[in-house]
Amino acid sequence: MPVLDPGADSVLVCHPGAVAGRGGPVTLSGNDATNIGKLLDLAPQGTATCLYKPDVLLRFEFRGPPQQHEDVEISSVGCDHPIASVAGHTWLIPPKLAEYLSTDAISPAAKDDSPPIPDATGLSLAEATQVITRAGMTIASDDRVTDPLLSPGTVVLQDPPAGAGMIGSTTEVDVLLSQQPAPACSLSQLAFDYHGVQYGTGDAFSDLDVRDIGATPCTLTGPVSVVGVDAGGNSVTNRLTLPVAADLVLTAKAPPRAAGEGAPKNAVIAWIPLEADARGPDGSCTSDVVLPTDWSVTIAGSATAVPNGAGAAEPPMSSCGGQLLIAPNPAAITPLN
């Protein structure tokens, strides 16, 4: 069952309850309407738990006469998975698609003192880079969405949208690029990198990067679980189990990132955040400090050990009483920005 009929001439993107003069609604072109509609129609039906009302309304306009439209509600804020809703039916949509629609919904109209942003949708990354740089702006191309009907590296959406004015002093246009579907990752083609501990609000924080070191891209699927273990492989912490965001395709042959840096350019890697109690219930932890030797990571039923620490630049993480902090509804694993 498709989300909506094909052939919309434009799509109006708005934020329900938006204050007049503070951005939106934004009318996107027929090319944008086609791309968004196609991605919605590729999404599987499903359900999700959302704490709030829809944060984006899409109104697809069709030529008449009489003029017709179809409304789609997008919910992502406070949801365990972004969804699109039409006439009582629900589809699970890619998080990056929901993110771009949310930012487009609050984009301001073009201002007299700000040059309009060119339309890069439907262009290759090289073509989009030329168009945007000729307009005196820069391009960021770190985000991907799976679209089997487009050539890889085609611009699906952009933020801010074409015609909108820049906000403040920024001159950067983010583009959402297409990628092809990829098979599920196997543990043998993944590498895991530990990144060292930091402290704040009485807790310890670190993370594990997940990279595809194989020859072809792969889709990370969940759930993924992590537990601290001792030298004998025995569990010394409680187990953290996390879902994985939909459409998380990892870049093949991805290099590791440097300490304190973001993901390497044009590489999609995932990250697993770890948080532990560093002080204990009485505000100090002197006799019950647990320092795992490794982190045991389980993906698709297979486990691998990742050393807890990587030298002075990446110190190991300990916890009071072996307690990893776990939210009631843990956030899904996402790409590292």
N, C-alpha and C positions, 0 to 999 in steps of 0.2 A: 504494500500500500504506500504510494508516494505521499510525501508531506504536502505538496501543492502541485497545481497544474503547471506545466512548462510554458515558456513563452512570455513571461512578464516583461514589460517595457521599462520598468524602473522599480526601485524599492525605497520606501521611506523608512528610515531608521530613527527611532525616537526612544527617549527615556521616560517611562511612565511617571508622571508627577513632576517633570522637569519645570524649573522656574523660567518664565519667559525672559529672554535676553541672556541666559546663561548657557547657551549651547543647545544645538539640536532644535527641531528634527533636521536630519540630513537626508537629502534625496540622492541616491546613488543611481548610476546609469543602468541601462539594460544589460550591459556586459557584467556589471556587479550582480545584478538581479539573477542573471543566468548562473554565475559561479556559485552564489549563495544557495540558490534553489537546488542546484545539482548536488552540492555537499549535503544539504538537508535530506534530499531524496536518497543519498547513499547511506545515511545513518540508520542504524538498527533501532527497532522499537524496543522500549524498555521503560523502567521506572527509576526514580531517584528521590531521595529525601531532600527537600529544600525548606529552609527556615523562613524565607521571605517570599514576597510576591515577585512576579517576573520583573527583571531589571531592564529588558529591552523589548520593544514591540517592533516587528517588521510588518510593513504594509506593502504587499506586492501589488502593483498597479498593472492592469491589463487594458489594452485598447478596446474601446466600444465601437459604435454606441450600443447600449449604454455603457459608460465606463464602469468596469468591475474591479474589485480588489479582493485580496485574501490576506488575513492577518495571521501572523505566527508570533507566539510569545516565547521569549528566550529567558531562561532562568539559569543563573550561574552563581550569584552571590549567596553564600550559605547553603549551597547544594553539595552533596557528596559526588555528584557528576552533573555537568551541564546538560540541560534538556531543552528541546523545542516542543511546544504544545500547540495542537490545532484540533479544535472540535472534539475535545475529550481524549485525544490520542497523544502519546508521548514518544519522542525519539531521543536517543542518547547521542549528543553531538560532540565533535572534537573540542577539547578545551581551548585550543588556540583560535578556533573559529569563534567561540563564544567571547573570548577576550577581545578580538578585533571588533566584533559587533558592539560590545560594551563601550569601547573607547570611541568608536564612530558615532555612537548614540549621543555623546556629549560634546562632539566637536563643534566649535563655533563656526558661524558663517564667515566667509571671506571678508576681510577688512580692507578699507580703502588704502591704508598704508602698508599692506602686506600683499606680496605677489601671490596670485592663486597657485595652488599646488597642481602640477600636471598629473594627468591620468596615466598610470603605469600598468593598470590591470590588463591582463592578456599578453603582456610583453615578456620576453625572456629576461633573465636577470641582467645580462649584458645590455640589452636594449633599454631596460628600465633605468639602469645606472646612467646611461647617456642622457636620457630624457630628464632625469631628476637633477643631475649635476649641471646640465645646461641651464636649468632654472636657478642655479646658484644654491642648491641644497645638497645635502648628503643623504646616502641611503644605508639602511641597516637591513640585513637579510638573514637574521638568525632563526626565524620561525618557519615551520613547515606544517603542511596539512596534506593528508593522503587524498589524492584525486587520480584514479586510474584513467580518466578520460583526457587528462592534460599531459603534455610533455613535461618531464621533470624540470624544475627550475622556472616554471611559468608563474608570474605574479597573479595570485588569486584575489587578494584584497590588499589594501594599503591603509596606513594610519599615519597622519590624518588623511581623510578621503580627498579625492580630486576636487579642486575648487575651494576647499576650506582654507581659512587663514591659519598661519602658524600661531602657536600659543607662546607668548613671551618671546624669549630670544632664541629658542630652539630652531634649527634649520634642518632637522633630520626627519626623513620619511621612513617608517618601518614598513616592510613589505612581507606579506605572507606568501611563501612559495609552495608550489605543488611538489609532491613526491609520489613515487609509485608504491603500491602495497608491498610489504616485505614479510617473509615467513617469520614465525616466532623464534626468538633467540634461544639457542642452546647454551648451556653453561660453559661448554668447551670454547665457544667463540667470544666469551666475555672476559674482561679484565676488571679488577676492582682496586681502587686506590684510596687509601686512608688519608684523610686530611685532619690535622691536629686540633687539639682541644683548645677551646676558649671558654671563659667564665663570665657569667652575668646573672644577676638576681638570685644568686645562691645555687645556680645550676651549671653543669658542664655541657658544652656543645661540641660536636664534631660531625663529620659526615664521611660517607663512602661514595666515591664516584663509580659509575658503572659504564664501561666503554665496550664497544664492539671492536674487537681486534681482528675479526674475520675479513674475508675478501669481499663480502657482500653485506648490504644493510640488513638489519633484523628488527623485528618488533618486540619490545620488552613487554612481557605479560606478567600478570600477578596471580595470586599474591606473592610478595617477597617477604621473607622473615629473616631476622637477625637476632643472634644471641651471643653474649660474651662467653668464651670458654677458656679453661686453663690449659696448661701444657699437655695434659692428657686427653683433651677434647671434652672434658666434663663442663656442663653449663654452670656458670657462676653468676649469671644475671637472669632476670626474667626475659622472655622472648618478645620482640617487637615484630608485629605483622602488619604490613602495609599493602593497600591496593596500588595498582599502577594506572596512571592516567591513560585514557584511550588514545590510540593513534600515536604512541611513543615509539617512533622509528629511529633507531640509533645509526649513526654514520659509520660506514665500514672503515676499518684501519684508523680509527680515531686515536690521536696521540694523547698522552696524559697532560693534564694542566699543571702549571707551575703553582707552587705554594702561594696562597693569597690571591690568585688570579682567577678570572672567569674561564668559561669553556674556550678551548682553542677556536680560532676563527673558522666559520663554516663547518664546525663539527657539532653534532648533537650527541651529548652524553647525558646520562641520568644521574641523579644523586639521591642518596638515602640519608636523611637527617637523623642524627642521634642526639638525644638529650638525657642527661642523668642527674639524679639528686646528688649534689656535692656536699651538703651540710647535714642532712638528716633531720629528724623531727625536733631535736633540741638545739638546732642551730650550729652544731659542730659535729665533726665526724673524725675521730682520732683512732679508734680501735676497730672500726668495722669498714675500713676502706677496701674495696674490691677492685683489683687491677687485672682485667682479662689479658691473657696472652694473645688471643686472636678474637676476631669476630667471625662467627660461623654464619654464612649467608646461604639461604636455601631459595632456589629458583627452579620452578618446574620439577619439584621433587628431588633435586640433587643439591648437595651442599658443598661449599668450598670455604677454606679458611683464609681470612685476610688479616695480616699482622696488625695488632693494635699499636700503631706508632711507626714512624719512618724517620728515625734520627732526630737530631735536635730541632730541625725545622718543623717537624710534625710530631709533637710529643703525644704520648698515649693518653687515653681518657680513662679515668677511674670513676667509681661511683660509691656512694655510701650505701652499704648493705646490698650492693649489686642491683640497685633499682634504676632501671631505665624508665623514664617518664613517658607514658603513653596516653594520648588523648582518647576520650570516649569514642569519637569518630575520627580516627587518624586521617590526615590529608593524604591524597594519593601521591606517589612518586612522580615527579615531573622532570622535564629537561632542565639542566643547569644553565642559567643565563650568564 
